[in-house]
Amino acid sequence: MRAGTKRRWRAVLDVAVGLFLAFTVVVGTLDTRFYWELAGGLVVVAGSVATARRYPAVSLGIALAGALAVPFPYGSRMPAWVIFVLVAIGYQAGLRMPRARPGILTGVAVTMLGLPVALVFGPDGLGDWAEMVAVIVFAGLSPWLLGRYVRVRGELARTGWRRAEEMESRQQLVAEQARLRERARIASDMHDSLGHELSLIAVRAAALEVAGGLDDAQRDAAAQLRISAATATERLREIIGVLREDAAPVEPVQGDLGELIARARASGLLIESTVDAAEVPPMVARAAYRVVQEALTNVAKHAPGAAVTVRVTGTAARTDVSVVNAPPPAGPLPGSASGQVGLIGLRERVRLVGGTLRAGPDAGGFAVTATLPHGAAPVELEAASADDESGQSTSARALELARRDVRRSLIQAVAVPLVLFAMVLAVAGIAFLYQWNSSELPTPVYERLRIGQPRAEVTPQLPENQRIARPVRGEPPRPAVAGIACEYYGTGRSWLDNDYAAYRLCFADGKLVAKDRFAEGAT
């Protein structure tokens, strides 16, 4: 259903583009009344739009062929509809071509073919060819390159995000393994503590069994208690063994925080510590121990020589743990990037006691803080593993940022060429207006010039520059005089006039031999 709707919208878009381009052809040929141009333009539009999706190289070739065939009968005038067709078809071809070579070969072929065609059929020869090449470059090549950029950027983005999703899936597997490892560590803690207590119960029951002054029923009860304690110890050992089958070996929590900090100091860490915790539940005590242990391990690994501040404070309701290290004096060790597995295990440990863990940069160093409530239920896994308050995953946030970069880059790809083109037009326009105004020959001066007048008398009355932009059609034949040289000057007409005129002064043997005024298209 969705694919069919997408195809229909594509068809509607193609029809809209075709109608717009056909409209530009009709409007562009109203003044010229060249019906062959109208027919040819409509054929070019129909062929290029119809083949744009399935055969983009053919569509581009049709549009470029139209640009090659149309302008030569006009001299220097390029029909505006050709520009519209090249821009629209060039962009679509660049967007849909899987490879760039067909488009490049098509453009080069049309450009090379245009040279002999211009020399044979064009009234201005190389000038017509240069104009055609300029139109193909600016109206055809630039949109084609923009389309290629959008296509390649989209393909790179899609490929990159597929890889990002795969990497995030692998990271989730690593995080799950870390959580399982921490649970195995917790199970090991339970085995060490609970197994010890059950063993003591069994020993006391055995002593009670052989004590004097008990009747048979009491001795039998003591024997059953000893057997139950031994059985519970054995089953506990079996359960812990099952939990350890799929997990890596773990190091159980040993000692208290004071011994842990003392061992870390003995290893060379600079630690300032404050431990002020009242009686806390065993699971909370072990979670606090693990937070301090993992944080100090990370400092030794990633921030050698950095001073560390350890704060463990407790109330009747909760225990707060904070381990903050300053920036390392010599910087972090090269190649010591952490895989965050230890922190993932800590989050699982803290989650199971209902607490929260925060870890991140702090004033050039790193801070690990945990809040461990007493007697709280475990936090939901989804809430504990969310990457931020909005619940967005890392790849989702990165994808959104990348999409913004793509939109920004696309805007820049459109805006920068337009700004540069506008600057070129502005500079060229200023130079054109200066040359136009500085080459104007006043009409009274032109009227006073006489055939046969010496060049030395005429030169002081002429403008400082000659007219470069002058009519190319309607110029009268030059006089058949040997060594003749003609100069062109403006008549004072506005450059906005379509039929602007020019003065022509021809000199031979140091004398003025002809003067003419002619306009564009005059007979």
Disulfide bonds with the S-S distance in Angstrom:
Cys486-Cys506 2.13
